Amino acid sequence: MAIALAFHSPAEALLLLFLSHMLILYPTLRPRSAWWGPVVTRFRTPRQEVWLTIDDGPTDDTAEIVRLLTACGAVATFFVKGRLAAEQPELIALITRAGNKVANHSATHPSGTFWCLGPAGLAKEIDDGNEAIVRSGGQSPHWFRAPVGMKNPWVHPLLDARGMRLIAWSRRAFDSVRSDPEKIARSLTRGARPGDILLIHQGRPTSVAAIRAVLAALEHAGLSPVVPDDGSLT
């Protein structure tokens, strides 16, 4: 049975069209939206702990970042690009030997198109990223972070089929648009609470200095960067 919609004006029709598109675009473009499925934005902990996550590596500053974490008695999760992991497998080994964790940030990081890829394209980004990490000496990842945090209705079924979880964040450094390490650190750590997931990037001119400032700020606040176990993720 066909249903006819009657509009009193073109404006009403445009409004309905706008609202219908927003119902699709909002959960797609908003990284922490769980409309399409579960998105991890915090973890449970009885201690003064946060989860430091570092995106976009491995890059030329990875070794220095790992040394910095070790010197501070901290660990982090590196969400890496599969293409870069395949090019520098020795850095994946370096990350894991120091007690850090490697997770999947897609194979090629198609930040402008990931959100509109179909199931085949998404599956390739996820699977090629996982394969590159394993071939580089890492363990098969259980965690995935979408490029720019965007996703669509096919992402969760693909991750579920692979036993993976979508990881977002509760606090971000905005280090893509800021260059002052102290301002980046304040943005990420001011008001931070136990169980927060902190997002910062590597591979930028100020990444090492910014991560150093973040670690100092967390120590001052009495918060320890840890890698949580899967059962504590919310």
N, C-alpha and C positions, 0 to 999 in steps of 0.2 A: 504494500500500500504506500503510495507516494504521499509525502507530507509537504504541503506548500507553505512557505513562509511569506507573510505579508508585511511589507515595510511601509511606514508612512512617509518616509523620506530617504534620499540617498545617504544622509548622515547616519540613520539608524543601521542601514546595511553595512556601511563602513565601520561603524562601532562594533557590530557583531563580528565582522571579519577581523578587526584588530584584536578583540578579546579572544577569539578562537586561536589566532596565531600566538598570542601571549601565553596561552595555556601550554603550548608546545615549547616556546622559546624560553620561558622562565626557568623550568627545571633543566633545560639544556645548557643555558649560558650562565646560570648561577651555580658556581662550583660546589657549594655545600648543600644544595637542594637535594632532598631525598625522595622527590616525587617519582623518579624512575626506579628507585631501589635504594638499599642502604648505602650510606656514605659515612665512613668513619671520620669523626671530627674531634674526638677526645678519647682518652683511655682511663680506666679505673686504676687508682693507686692510693694506698694508705699513707704513702710517704711524700716527701717534698720533691717530686720528680716531674720532669717535662720530657717530651719526645722531640728531639731536634732532627729535622729532616732537611736534607740538602739536595736540591734538584739540579739536573742538566749536565752532570758529569758523565764519565771521568774527563777531566780537563787538565791543563798544564799545572794548575795549582792544587791538584788532588793530593799529591804527596805531602805538600806543606800543610794542607788542612788536616790530614791524618796525623802528622807529627804534632800539630797544635792540639788536637783532641787528646792524643795520648799524654802529652805533657800536662794537660789539665785534668786528667783522670776521667775524661768524658767519652761517650760513644754517641754515634749518630746513625741514621739510616740514609744511605745515598740512593736516591731515585735516579737511575742512570738511563741514558739513551742507548739502546742496543747497538746502534751504528758505532758510537764512540767506544763502547765496551769491547766490541770486536776489534777495533783498531789498537786498543791499548789494554790487552788482557792482564798485563803485569800490574796495572793500577787496581783492577778488580781484586786481584790477590792481595795487594797491599791493604786495601780497605778491610777485607775480611780477616786478615791475619791480626789486625789491631783490635778485633772484637766488634767492629762495626757491621752493619747489615747492608746488603745490596738488594734493591727492589726495582721494579720495572716502571719506567717512565715513557714507554713506547719505543718502537724501533727507530723511527726517524724524527719523532717530535714534530708532526705536522700541525703546528699551533693554529694555523688559519683554517684548516679543513677537517681536523679530527672530529669535531662535533657533528659534521654533516656526512661522514663516511657511512656507507652501508655495512651490513654484517661481514661481507668478505674482506673489505678494506680494514675494518676494525680488528677482525681476527688476525689478519696478517701483521698489523702493528703490535698486537699483544704477543702473538706466538713468536714472531721474529725477535722481539725484545727478550722474551724468556730464553729462546735458544741461544742468543748472543751471550747472555749472562752465564748460562751453563757452560757453553764452549770456552768462555773466558776463565773458567774455574770457579764460578760462583754456584751456589745452590739454586735449585729451581724456585723462582720467586712465588710467594703467596700474596704479595701486596702489589697493587698497581695504582699509579697516579696518572690521571689523564693529562695530556698537554693543556696547560692553562686551566686545568680543572674542569673542562667542559666535557659533556657526555651526551648521549642520546638514548632512546629506548632499547637499543641493541647491546649496549655496553654491559649491563648487569647480567643478562642471560649468558653472554660469552664468558664473563668472569666466573659466574657460578659453575659453568660446565668445566672450568679449569681449576676449581677449588681456590679461587683468588678473591680478594676483597678490595674494594675501591677506597683509597685513603685520600682524604682531603686535609684540612687543617683547621685549627681554631684561631691561630694568629699568624700573620704574614709580615714580612719585613719591608715589602714594597721596594726592594732593592733593584728592581728593574727601572725605577724612575728616580731613585735617590742614589747619591754617590758618596755622601758623608757617612763614614763608618759609625760614628757615634749616634747620628740621627737614625740610621738603620737599626742599630742596637736598641735604642730607646723605643722605636716603633714596635719592635718585636717583643720586648721584654717588659715594658712598663705595664703593670697590672697583671702580669702573667700569674697563672694559678697552677697548682698541681693537676696533672692530667691534660694540660694543654699540649697541642701538637703545633710546633713552630716550623714555619716554612721560610727557608732562605735559599739562595742560589749560589752556585760556584761558577767559575769561568769568567767573572767580570773583574775589571781592574782593581776594585776595592773588596773583592770577596774575602780574601784572607784577613784583611784588617777588620772587616765587618764581623766575621765569625769570631775573631779574637775579642772584639768588643762585646759581642753577645755572650760569650763564655764568661767574661769578667762580670758582666751585669747579672747573669744567672747566679754566679758564685756569691755576689754581693747580696742577692735576694734569698740566698739559702736554697736554691733550686738546683737539682742535679739532672743533667741530660742522660737519659737512659733509652734503651730499646725495649719497648714493652713486649710481653708475650701476646700471642694472638687472642688468647682468652680474655684479656683485659680490655680489648678494643670495644668502643661503644659507637 
